Amino acid sequence: MTAAVCRSWARRGLRTAPFKAQNMSNHAAVTADGGEVGRAQAMQTRAAGVEVERRMNPVLLKPSSDKVSHLVVLGDEVSTTDARGYGPTSRGLRPVVLEALSSLRDEYDWVVAEGAGGAAEINLLDRDLVNLPLARAAGMPALLVVDIDRGGAFASAHGTIDLLPPSLSGRIGGIVFNSFRGDPSLLADGVAELERRCGAPVLGVLPHLAGETMLGVEDFLDIRTGLHSTARSAEPVRVAAIRLPRLANPSDLDPFAVEPDVEMRWVTRPDELATADLIVLPGSRATVADLDWLRRTGLAGFLTSCETPIIGICAGYQMLCQQIHDEIESDSGTVAGLGLLDAKARFEPPKVVCRCTFTVDGHRIEGYQIRFGRIESQERPWFSPVPPADPGGGAETGHEGAVSPDGRIRASSVHGLFDADGFRSELLGAVAAAGGRGYRPATTPYHDALEAHHERLADWLEEHVDAGALLDLAASATPVGSEPGW
């Protein structure tokens, strides 16, 4: 929804920026100056046609367990925090958040501030940096977006408004129902009654995007559904990516979703790997813990005994090593890796957060790195360096990655490597040839597919939501410099 608004307003000629005050996600992106922000904000900036920057996600919580998260403030990791201890921390971050938002509003025509979780988390209102308390502090109106696909949408909308104190519920200037399947006219009576009870107008009903391949998703609920394309080939290349419990940056796999001759699946069991032509071991925010999960589920045993090509990315690279020494992320000391590469991984500061460029077989790879892990490898490197003009963020400028002697195991610390169309097509072609599968490269470049996706999102919004009312609502915000504050 946020990306759709960003693209819709941008193509009206409005310079638009996304904003999310606080994000909880292990799916991160890297700014040009080496800062970390939520991956969704990078996707939204692409929709808006602007460059992602630290202010667009001033607080990022990256969970490493059910109770502990790494705290990133204005792009830099500063500490760890638990759920109970975060209350005082969040209150101390209020000026940071409001200043980031105000400065963006001062520089852009419009700012679309995305909320998080539920808007009426009444047990957490005193620490809420991202929803209606922020709208009140910034003097902004709010649009309540309700997922109707899961049921109970009218109760959710009414209950949200009813639970909140008037100073917060009064910020809600409109309601949109999202992900509706069916005839929206059937909602008319309910919409009229909801408007009568709540006093907030319903600005539209967005249909479920059942036929749209969603790219750049952030929510773990979306990740579980996997990525699928309608294969033209009778024998498509079967790519299986392991859905780790603390999966990080699943957008690395998005380019496979736009390949018609690729069948892409997220898997959690060994039997799901049996028919794969290529296995991808992706990133994680808890490398040692997720390595233990691989062993407990039997996935590790399959990986170490199969003959299927395997590609490890970031944490997946570290797991493929002989051993991992980690006293930063897990405090586990030295643990055995899967032993599929003649390499060792060591976690040490400073954290590498950078964009990077490499070449392989004439193909240019432009990606990014977010890691504490350093690799000491005896294997042949995979990528050759293209030195950056400014190697900030701890960028390492040597050769990168590893390839086993037989070429079956490949690994890299670079996220986004599959975005490179020529590299991806050559890789998939080789896998197809080795396995007797049918593969023809996608005719649409991946970045063009992303652009088309954002255009369809904007069309979806404009067709089903009162665009004029949405603009009027946004225009009612308090001018910069006159915000009420916290």
C-alpha positions as CSV (number, residue, x, y, z in Angstrom):
1,M,0.0,0.0,0.0
2,T,2.8,2.4,0.9
3,A,4.7,1.6,-2.3
4,A,1.5,2.0,-4.3
5,V,1.0,5.5,-2.9
6,C,4.6,6.4,-3.5
7,R,4.4,5.4,-7.1
8,S,1.0,7.0,-7.6
9,W,2.1,10.4,-6.3
10,A,5.5,10.3,-8.0
11,R,4.0,9.8,-11.4
12,R,1.8,12.9,-10.6
13,G,5.1,14.8,-10.5
14,L,5.2,15.0,-6.7
15,R,8.6,14.3,-5.1
16,T,7.6,11.7,-2.6
17,A,9.6,9.9,0.1
18,P,8.6,6.8,2.2
19,F,9.2,6.7,5.9
20,K,8.9,4.1,8.6
21,A,9.9,5.3,12.1
22,Q,10.5,1.9,13.5
23,N,10.8,-1.3,11.6
24,M,11.3,-4.8,13.1
25,S,12.8,-7.0,10.3
26,N,15.9,-8.9,9.3
27,H,15.3,-7.9,5.7
28,A,17.6,-4.9,5.4
29,A,19.0,-2.7,2.7
30,V,22.1,-0.5,2.5
31,T,22.2,3.2,1.8
32,A,24.8,4.8,-0.4
33,D,26.7,6.0,2.7
34,G,26.8,2.5,4.3
35,G,23.7,2.7,6.6
36,E,21.1,-0.1,7.3
37,V,17.4,0.4,6.7
38,G,14.5,-1.9,6.3
39,R,14.3,-3.6,2.9
40,A,10.7,-2.4,2.4
41,Q,11.8,1.2,2.5
42,A,14.3,0.5,-0.2
43,M,11.5,-1.0,-2.3
44,Q,9.3,2.0,-1.6
45,T,12.0,4.4,-2.6
46,R,12.3,2.6,-5.9
47,A,8.5,3.0,-6.3
48,A,8.9,6.7,-5.5
49,G,11.9,7.2,-7.8
50,V,14.2,8.5,-5.1
51,E,17.4,7.3,-3.3
52,V,17.0,5.4,-0.1
53,E,18.6,7.1,2.9
54,R,19.0,6.5,6.7
55,R,16.3,9.0,7.7
56,M,13.6,7.0,6.0
57,N,13.9,4.3,8.6
58,P,15.5,5.8,11.7
59,V,14.9,2.8,14.0
60,L,15.4,-0.8,12.8
61,L,15.1,-3.7,15.2
62,K,16.7,-6.9,13.8
63,P,15.5,-9.9,15.9
64,S,18.2,-12.5,16.7
65,S,15.8,-14.6,18.9
66,D,12.2,-14.4,20.2
67,K,13.3,-11.9,22.9
68,V,16.4,-10.1,21.8
69,S,16.9,-7.7,18.9
70,H,19.9,-5.8,17.5
71,L,19.1,-2.0,17.5
72,V,20.0,0.1,14.5
73,V,19.6,3.8,14.9
74,L,19.9,6.1,11.8
75,G,21.6,3.3,9.9
76,D,24.2,2.2,12.6
77,E,23.9,-0.8,14.9
78,V,24.3,0.6,18.4
79,S,23.3,-2.1,20.9
80,T,21.0,-5.1,21.6
81,T,17.7,-4.8,23.4
82,D,15.0,-7.1,24.8
83,A,11.2,-6.5,24.7
84,R,11.0,-5.3,28.3
85,G,14.0,-3.1,28.2
86,Y,13.0,-1.4,25.0
87,G,10.4,0.9,26.6
88,P,12.8,3.5,28.1
89,T,15.0,3.2,24.9
90,S,12.0,3.9,22.6
91,R,11.0,7.0,24.6
92,G,14.6,8.3,24.3
93,L,14.4,7.8,20.5
94,R,11.3,10.0,20.1
95,P,13.4,13.2,19.1
96,V,15.4,11.1,16.6
97,V,12.3,9.9,14.9
98,L,10.5,13.2,14.8
99,E,13.6,15.0,13.6
100,A,14.1,12.5,10.8
101,L,10.4,12.8,9.7
102,S,10.3,16.6,9.9
103,S,13.5,17.0,7.9
104,L,12.2,14.7,5.2
105,R,8.9,16.6,5.1
106,D,10.9,19.8,4.7
107,E,12.8,18.4,1.7
108,Y,10.1,16.4,-0.2
109,D,6.6,17.4,-1.5
110,W,5.0,14.4,0.3
111,V,6.1,11.8,2.9
112,V,4.2,8.5,3.2
113,A,4.7,7.3,6.8
114,E,4.0,3.6,7.1
115,G,2.8,2.2,10.4
116,A,3.7,-1.2,11.9
117,G,1.7,-4.0,13.6
118,G,-1.7,-3.0,14.9
119,A,-2.7,0.6,15.4
120,A,-4.4,-0.1,18.7
121,E,-1.7,-2.0,20.7
122,I,-3.0,-0.4,23.9
123,N,-0.4,-2.3,26.0
124,L,2.4,-0.6,24.0
125,L,1.1,2.9,23.4
126,D,3.6,4.5,25.7
127,R,6.5,3.2,23.6
128,D,4.8,3.4,20.1
129,L,7.1,5.3,17.8
130,V,5.5,4.4,14.5
131,N,1.7,4.5,14.6
132,L,-0.8,7.0,15.9
133,P,1.3,8.5,18.7
134,L,3.8,9.6,15.9
135,A,0.9,10.9,13.8
136,R,-0.2,13.0,16.8
137,A,3.3,14.3,17.5
138,A,3.8,15.2,13.9
139,G,0.4,16.6,13.4
140,M,-0.3,14.2,10.6
141,P,-3.6,12.5,9.6
142,A,-3.7,8.7,9.4
143,L,-5.2,6.2,7.0
144,L,-6.3,3.0,8.7
145,V,-5.7,0.0,6.3
146,V,-7.5,-3.2,7.2
147,D,-6.7,-6.6,5.8
148,I,-10.2,-8.0,5.0
149,D,-8.8,-11.3,3.6
150,R,-8.2,-12.7,7.1
151,G,-11.8,-12.0,8.2
152,G,-13.2,-9.8,11.0
153,A,-12.4,-6.6,9.1
154,F,-15.3,-4.5,10.3
155,A,-14.7,-5.5,13.9
156,S,-11.0,-4.8,13.5
157,A,-11.6,-1.3,12.1
158,H,-14.3,-0.4,14.7
159,G,-12.4,-2.0,17.5
160,T,-9.2,-0.2,16.7
161,I,-10.9,3.2,16.7
162,D,-13.0,2.4,19.8
163,L,-10.0,1.2,21.9
164,L,-7.9,4.3,21.3
165,P,-8.1,7.5,23.3
166,P,-9.7,10.3,21.4
167,S,-6.4,12.1,20.9
168,L,-5.2,9.2,18.8
169,S,-8.4,7.9,17.2
170,G,-9.0,11.5,16.0
171,R,-6.0,11.3,13.8
172,I,-7.7,8.6,11.6
173,G,-9.1,10.5,8.7
174,G,-10.0,7.5,6.5
175,I,-10.2,3.7,6.2
176,V,-9.3,1.4,3.3
177,F,-10.1,-2.3,3.2
178,N,-7.3,-4.3,1.5
179,S,-7.1,-7.8,-0.1
180,F,-10.8,-8.2,-0.8
181,R,-11.9,-11.2,-2.8
182,G,-15.3,-10.9,-4.5
183,D,-17.9,-8.2,-5.3
184,P,-17.2,-5.0,-3.3
185,S,-20.9,-4.0,-3.6
186,L,-21.6,-6.6,-1.0
187,L,-19.8,-4.5,1.6
188,A,-21.9,-1.4,1.0
189,D,-24.3,-1.8,3.9
190,G,-21.4,-2.7,6.3
191,V,-19.4,0.3,5.1
192,A,-22.2,2.7,5.6
193,E,-22.8,1.4,9.2
194,L,-19.1,1.5,10.0
195,E,-18.9,5.1,8.8
196,R,-21.9,6.0,10.9
197,R,-20.4,4.4,14.0
198,C,-16.8,5.5,13.6
199,G,-17.2,8.9,11.8
200,A,-14.3,8.0,9.5
201,P,-15.0,7.6,5.8
202,V,-14.1,4.5,3.9
203,L,-12.0,5.7,0.9
204,G,-11.9,2.4,-1.0
205,V,-11.8,-1.3,-1.2
206,L,-8.6,-2.8,-2.7
207,P,-9.0,-6.2,-4.4
208,H,-6.7,-9.1,-3.5
209,L,-3.7,-9.2,-5.8
210,A,-4.0,-12.9,-6.4
211,G,-2.3,-12.9,-9.8
212,E,0.5,-10.5,-8.9
213,T,4.0,-11.9,-8.1
214,M,4.9,-9.8,-5.0
215,L,8.4,-8.6,-5.1
216,G,10.4,-7.1,-2.1
217,V,8.0,-8.5,0.5
218,E,9.0,-7.9,4.1
219,D,6.4,-9.7,6.2
220,F,7.2,-13.3,7.2
221,L,3.6,-14.3,6.4
222,D,4.3,-13.4,2.8
223,I,7.6,-15.3,2.7
224,R,5.9,-18.5,3.7
225,T,3.8,-18.5,0.6
226,G,6.9,-18.8,-1.5
227,L,7.6,-17.5,-5.0
228,H,6.0,-19.1,-8.0
229,S,5.9,-18.5,-11.7
230,T,3.9,-20.2,-14.5
231,A,6.6,-22.3,-16.2
232,R,6.6,-22.4,-20.0
233,S,9.0,-25.3,-20.0
234,A,7.7,-28.8,-19.5
235,E,10.8,-29.4,-17.3
236,P,11.5,-26.1,-15.5
237,V,14.6,-25.6,-13.4
238,R,13.6,-26.4,-9.9
239,V,15.2,-24.0,-7.3
240,A,14.7,-24.7,-3.6
241,A,15.6,-22.1,-1.0
242,I,15.7,-23.1,2.6
243,R,13.4,-20.9,4.8
244,L,15.6,-20.5,7.9
245,P,13.8,-19.5,11.1
246,R,15.8,-16.2,11.2
247,L,15.8,-15.7,7.5
248,A,17.4,-12.5,6.3
249,N,17.0,-10.7,2.9
250,P,14.7,-13.2,1.1
251,S,14.5,-10.6,-1.7
252,D,17.8,-12.1,-2.9
253,L,15.6,-14.8,-4.4
254,D,13.0,-12.5,-6.0
255,P,14.7,-12.5,-9.5
256,F,13.9,-16.2,-9.8
257,A,10.2,-15.4,-9.5
258,V,10.2,-13.5,-12.9
259,E,11.9,-16.4,-14.7
260,P,9.2,-18.3,-16.5
261,D,11.2,-21.5,-16.8
262,V,12.1,-21.6,-13.1
263,E,10.0,-23.2,-10.4
264,M,11.0,-21.5,-7.1
265,R,10.0,-22.9,-3.7
266,W,10.8,-22.1,-0.1
267,V,11.4,-25.4,1.8
268,T,11.7,-26.5,5.5
269,R,12.1,-30.3,5.2
270,P,14.7,-32.6,3.7
271,D,12.2,-34.4,1.4
272,E,11.4,-31.1,-0.3
273,L,15.0,-30.9,-1.5
274,A,15.0,-34.3,-3.2
275,T,13.8,-33.0,-6.6
276,A,15.7,-29.7,-6.6
277,D,18.1,-28.8,-9.4
278,L,19.6,-26.0,-7.3
279,I,19.6,-25.4,-3.5
280,V,20.1,-21.9,-2.1
281,L,21.1,-21.5,1.6
282,P,20.2,-17.9,2.2
283,G,21.1,-15.2,4.8
284,S,20.2,-15.3,8.5
285,R,20.4,-12.9,11.5
286,A,21.2,-15.9,13.7
287,T,23.8,-18.0,11.9
288,V,24.7,-20.4,14.6
289,A,21.1,-20.9,15.8
290,D,19.9,-21.5,12.3
291,L,22.8,-23.9,11.6
292,D,21.6,-25.9,14.7
293,W,18.1,-25.8,13.2
294,L,19.4,-27.3,10.0
295,R,20.9,-30.2,12.0
296,R,17.8,-30.8,14.1
297,T,15.5,-30.9,11.0
298,G,17.7,-33.2,9.0
299,L,18.4,-30.6,6.4
300,A,22.1,-30.5,7.2
301,G,22.4,-34.2,6.7
302,F,20.8,-33.9,3.2
303,L,23.0,-31.0,2.3
304,T,26.2,-32.8,3.2
305,S,25.3,-36.0,1.4
306,C,23.5,-34.8,-1.7
307,E,25.0,-34.1,-5.2
308,T,22.8,-31.1,-5.9
309,P,24.5,-27.8,-6.6
310,I,24.3,-25.5,-3.6
311,I,24.7,-21.7,-3.4
312,G,25.2,-20.1,0.1
313,I,24.6,-16.4,0.6
314,C,26.1,-14.5,3.5
315,A,25.1,-16.6,6.6
316,G,24.6,-19.5,4.2
317,Y,28.2,-19.0,3.1
318,Q,29.3,-19.1,6.7
319,M,27.3,-22.3,7.4
320,L,29.0,-24.0,4.5
321,C,32.5,-23.5,6.1
322,Q,34.5,-26.0,8.2
323,Q,33.9,-24.0,11.3
324,I,32.4,-20.7,12.6
325,H,33.9,-18.7,15.4
326,D,31.2,-16.4,16.9
327,E,31.5,-14.4,20.1
328,I,29.3,-11.5,18.7
329,E,26.0,-12.7,17.3
330,S,25.5,-15.9,19.3
331,D,28.4,-15.9,21.8
332,S,28.9,-19.6,21.0
333,G,32.6,-19.5,20.5
334,T,33.8,-22.1,17.9
335,V,31.2,-24.4,16.3
336,A,31.5,-26.9,13.5
337,G,30.0,-25.8,10.1
338,L,28.7,-28.0,7.4
339,G,32.2,-28.6,6.1
340,L,31.4,-28.3,2.4
341,L,33.9,-25.6,1.8
342,D,37.6,-25.4,2.9
343,A,37.0,-22.2,4.7
344,K,36.5,-20.7,8.2
345,A,34.2,-17.9,9.3
346,R,35.0,-15.6,12.1
347,F,32.7,-12.9,13.5
348,E,34.5,-9.7,14.4
349,P,33.9,-5.9,14.4
350,P,33.6,-3.6,12.7
351,K,30.4,-4.6,10.9
352,V,30.6,-4.6,7.2
353,V,27.8,-2.5,5.8
354,C,28.4,-1.4,2.2
355,R,27.3,-1.5,-1.4
356,C,29.8,-3.4,-3.7
357,T,30.5,-4.3,-7.3
358,F,32.2,-7.4,-8.6
359,T,32.6,-9.2,-11.9
360,V,32.4,-12.9,-12.9
361,D,32.8,-14.3,-16.4
362,G,32.2,-10.9,-17.9
363,H,29.1,-10.2,-15.9
364,R,28.9,-7.2,-13.5
365,I,27.4,-7.9,-10.1
366,E,26.1,-4.9,-8.1
367,G,25.0,-5.8,-4.6
368,Y,25.5,-5.1,-0.9
369,Q,26.9,-6.7,2.2
370,I,25.7,-6.6,5.8
371,R,27.8,-8.9,8.1
372,F,30.1,-9.3,11.0
373,G,31.4,-12.6,9.5
374,R,34.8,-12.7,7.8
375,I,35.9,-15.6,5.7
376,E,39.3,-17.3,5.6
377,S,39.1,-19.5,2.5
378,Q,41.4,-21.9,0.7
379,E,38.9,-22.3,-2.1
380,R,39.0,-20.6,-5.5
381,P,37.2,-17.2,-5.3
382,W,34.0,-16.7,-7.2
383,F,34.0,-13.0,-7.9
384,S,36.7,-10.5,-9.0
385,P,36.6,-7.0,-7.4
386,V,35.7,-3.7,-9.0
387,P,37.2,-1.3,-6.4
388,P,34.7,1.3,-5.2
389,A,35.4,5.0,-5.5
390,D,34.8,5.3,-1.8
391,P,35.3,2.0,0.1
392,G,33.3,3.2,3.1
393,G,31.4,1.0,5.6
394,G,34.3,-1.4,5.9
395,A,34.1,-2.6,2.3
396,E,36.5,-5.3,1.4
397,T,38.0,-4.8,-2.0
398,G,39.6,-8.2,-2.8
399,H,38.3,-11.2,-4.5
400,E,35.0,-12.5,-3.0
401,G,33.2,-15.8,-2.5
402,A,34.3,-19.4,-2.9
403,V,33.9,-22.2,-5.4
404,S,34.6,-25.8,-4.4
405,P,37.1,-27.8,-6.6
406,D,34.3,-29.6,-8.4
407,G,32.2,-26.4,-8.8
408,R,29.2,-27.8,-7.1
409,I,29.3,-25.6,-4.0
410,R,29.4,-21.8,-4.5
411,A,29.1,-19.1,-1.9
412,S,29.2,-15.3,-1.5
413,S,28.7,-12.7,1.1
414,V,27.0,-10.4,-1.5
415,H,23.2,-9.9,-1.3
416,G,21.4,-9.1,-4.6
417,L,23.8,-11.1,-6.8
418,F,20.9,-12.7,-8.7
419,D,19.6,-9.3,-9.8
420,A,22.2,-9.3,-12.6
421,D,20.3,-10.7,-15.5
422,G,23.2,-12.1,-17.6
423,F,24.8,-13.8,-14.5
424,R,21.5,-15.3,-13.4
425,S,20.7,-16.6,-16.9
426,E,24.1,-18.2,-17.4
427,L,23.9,-19.8,-13.9
428,L,20.4,-21.2,-14.6
429,G,21.4,-22.3,-18.1
430,A,24.3,-24.3,-16.6
431,V,22.1,-25.9,-14.0
432,A,19.5,-26.8,-16.6
433,A,22.1,-28.3,-18.9
434,A,23.5,-30.4,-16.1
435,G,20.1,-31.7,-15.0
436,G,18.5,-32.1,-18.4
437,R,15.9,-29.4,-17.7
438,G,14.4,-26.9,-20.1
439,Y,15.4,-23.3,-19.6
440,R,15.1,-20.1,-21.7
441,P,16.1,-16.8,-20.0
442,A,13.4,-14.3,-19.0
443,T,12.9,-11.8,-21.8
444,T,12.2,-8.9,-19.3
445,P,15.2,-7.6,-17.3
446,Y,14.6,-8.0,-13.6
447,H,14.7,-4.2,-12.9
448,D,12.2,-3.7,-15.6
449,A,9.9,-6.3,-14.0
450,L,10.3,-4.3,-10.7
451,E,9.2,-1.1,-12.4
452,A,6.2,-2.8,-14.0
453,H,5.3,-4.2,-10.6
454,H,5.2,-0.7,-9.1
455,E,3.2,0.6,-12.0
456,R,0.6,-2.1,-11.5
457,L,0.5,-1.3,-7.7
458,A,-0.2,2.4,-8.5
459,D,-2.9,1.4,-11.0
460,W,-4.5,-0.9,-8.4
461,L,-4.6,2.0,-5.9
462,E,-5.9,4.6,-8.3
463,E,-8.6,2.4,-9.6
464,H,-10.1,1.4,-6.2
465,V,-9.3,4.2,-3.8
466,D,-10.5,7.8,-3.9
467,A,-7.3,9.4,-4.9
468,G,-8.6,13.0,-4.5
469,A,-9.7,12.3,-0.9
470,L,-6.4,10.7,-0.2
471,L,-4.5,13.8,-1.4
472,D,-6.9,16.1,0.6
473,L,-6.2,14.0,3.7
474,A,-2.5,14.3,3.3
475,A,-2.7,18.0,2.7
476,S,-4.4,18.5,6.1
477,A,-1.1,17.8,7.9
478,T,0.3,20.4,10.2
479,P,3.1,22.4,8.5
480,V,6.7,21.6,9.3
481,G,7.9,23.6,12.2
482,S,4.4,23.7,13.9
483,E,4.2,20.1,14.9
484,P,2.7,19.5,18.4
485,G,5.6,17.2,19.4
486,W,5.5,14.3,21.8
